[in-house]
């Protein structure tokens, strides 16, 4: 008889939580989702109170990463990592105690996780798991976020970063300007800046652009620059004065 695992989903992005919740509903004989959490502090409280068998855990969350959360726990449940970064040490997760899912998570990938759980026999100790995590944390691999999710009406849309020309702060939200159109994200500019790969450059307190879309850049007054993008709108973006040195370094101005 297959075991049904009590499960908590932990992710700071609401669309990602909902998407994973809907996927796990396809496997009611395996996963019993008893709660969700949107940050490390909330997750710690719920894990200690509910003692789940499994947690689906995002690695990069504001204030407290998934690794930092695990280090705080007295007892670590089985962990299935879910993240938009695809260059962590995948081989370090190839054990029977934990699994690793790259966003956007697909139904067929969850099926593999279910099969892995069926073959599960020996649970690694907390010390062994923390040792693996510490090794990963100290490796100097480049993190690379590959997509971002947004919710539109009742749909969850996955936008590839390669299709994004720039991000723009919009009150408490962020507008994503992409080849698919313009979408609104609950991510802040500050949060995105800490996650995005090196081909994204912050040129203003409210703008992060994709350097691959730069068509031309010219000096403006007061240490500012006007940058034209090769997107559908031929967007003209004006930089902030405090970002002048970063722009000079990244774009080759002297």
N, C-alpha and C positions, 0 to 999 in steps of 0.2 A: 504494500500500500504506500503510495507516495505521501510524503510529509507536506503539510501546508504550513508555510512560513509566515509568521507575523512580520509585517514590513512597514518601515517608515521611509518616506521619500524626503530628501533634504536637498533643496536647491533655492538659490536666491531669486531665480527668474520664474515668475508665475506661469508663463506659457510652457516652460520646460517641465514644471511640476505637473501641470495638467496633462501635457502630452504623455509623460511617463505613466501617470495614473491611468489614462485611457488604454495604454498598451498593456499594463499589468492586468487590467480587467479581462483581457483575452485569455488569461491563465488563472482562473479562479481556484483551480484545484492545487495551484502551487503558491500563489501569493495572496495573503490576506492583509491588505493595506489598512493599518490601524490609525495612521496619522501622517501628516506632512509637516515640514518645518522650513522656514525661509531664511534662517541664518544659523550660525554655529551655536549661539547662546540658547536659542529656542530648541535647537536639536538636542543639545546636551540635557536639558531639562526633560524633554520627552523620552529620550533614550533611557535615562536613569529611572523615570517613573514607569515606563511601559515595558522595558526590557525586551525589545524586539529580537527576533531571530536574525533578521537581515535589515541592513540600511542601504538604500540607493543614495549615494553621496556625491555631490558636486565637489570638485577639488578647489576651484577658485571662487571664493565668496568674500565679500567685503568684511573687514574687521577680523574674521577668523576663517582660515582656510580649512578644507576638509582634513588635511593632515594635522593641523593644530587642534581641531576638534577631537580627533582620535587620541591625541596625546593627553587630553584632559579626562578621558573616560577611565573609570575604574575597571569596567569590563567591556571589552570590545565585541560587538556582534559580528556576524559575517558581513563583509563590506563589498558592495558592487559599485565601483566608481563610475560616474557619468560626467563627462566633461567635453567642452568644445575644443580642448587642446589635444592634438594628436601626436605630440613628440615627447611625451613622457616615456619612461622606460617600460614599454609594454611587456617585455620579457619578465620583468619583476613581478607582474601580476599573474603570470601563468602558473597558478597553483590551484589546488582544489578549495582553498579557503576564501579566495576573493576573485572577482572578475572585473573587467574594465570595458566600459562602453563609451564610444566616441559619438558625440552629438553631431547631427541629429540621429537619435536612436531609432532603429528600424525594427519592425515586428520580427523579422527573421533573425535578428541578432539576439532578441530576447529569447527566442526559441533555443538558441545555443546555450544561453545562460540556464534555462530550465533543464536542459540535458546535463549540463555540468553539475547542477544541484542533485540530480538523480544519482550521479556517481560519487557524490560527496560522502566521505567516510570519517576522516579525522580532521577536527577543527584545530587550526594553529593557535598557539597561545598568544595572548596580547603582546608579550615581549617579542615574539618572533615577528608579528605583524609590524610592530613599531620599528623594529630593526630594518625591515624592508623599506618602510616609509622614510626613515632617516637616510638610507642610502640614496633613495630617489631624490630627496630634497637637496642633497649635497652634490648631485651631478649637475654639471653646467650645460645642460641641454637647453636649447632654445624652445620656449613655449610658443605655440602657434595656435591662435584661435582661428577657426576656419569658417564659422557661420554664426549668425545671430538669429534668435527667434522673436517673433512678434505675434500678438494676438489681434486678429481682425474679425469682428463679429464673432461667429462661433468657430472660426478656423484658426489654426496655428500655422504661420508661414515661416519657412526657413529661408533666410537670405544669405547667400554666399558672400563672404567679404570681398571676393574678387569682383563682385557686381556692385559694390558700394563705392560711390565717388567721394562722398563726405558725410560726416555726422554734424548736426547743428543743434545746439541747446535750444529747447523750446519750453520755457517756464520750468516745471519740474520734470519734464520729459526730454527726450531727444528725438529729433527728426532724422530718419535714415534716408538719404537720397541715393537711390540705386537704379539700376537698369530696369528693375521690375516696377519702379514707381517710388513714391515717397510714403514712408510708414512711420508710425510713432512707437517709440520704445520707452519702457519704464526705466531703462538704464540711464544713469547720469553720465555726463561727459567725463567726469573724474574717474568713475568706475571703468568706463570704456578705455580710457587712456592707459590704465594699468593692465588691461587684458589684450589690447590689440597688438598685432605683430609689427615688425619694424618698418613696413612699408606705409604705415599710417603716421601722420605728423600733425601735432597740435599747433595751429598757427594763430589761435585766438582763444580767449577763455571759453568761448562758446562754439569753436569749430575744430574738428579733426578731419583732415583730408587724406585721401588715398594718393600717395605720391605717383602711383602708376597712371593716374588720370591727369597729371599736370601737363598742360599744353604749352604754357609759357608763364613766366613770372617777371614782373618788372618792379623796380623801386618806386615807391610812392613817397609822400612827404612824411616828416616826423617819424622816421625809422620804420615806416610801414611798407608793406608790399601788396601789390594786386596780383593775384594768382588766377589764371584762367584754366579751367578744366576741360578736358576733352570728353565731356559727357553730353547727353541729349540736349541739355539747355545751354551748353557752353558757359557754365557757371563762372561768374567773377567773384572771387572771395578776397576780402580785405583783411590782412593780418593785424594782430594787435602789436602795439609797440614793444611790449615786454617779451615778445617772442622773436625779436629781430635776430638775435645771436643764433638761436636754434635754426631759424630759417636759412641764415647765411651758411651755417655749417652743413645743413642737409641738402641745400640746393646749389651750393657752390658759388655763392656771391662773395665778393672780396671788398 
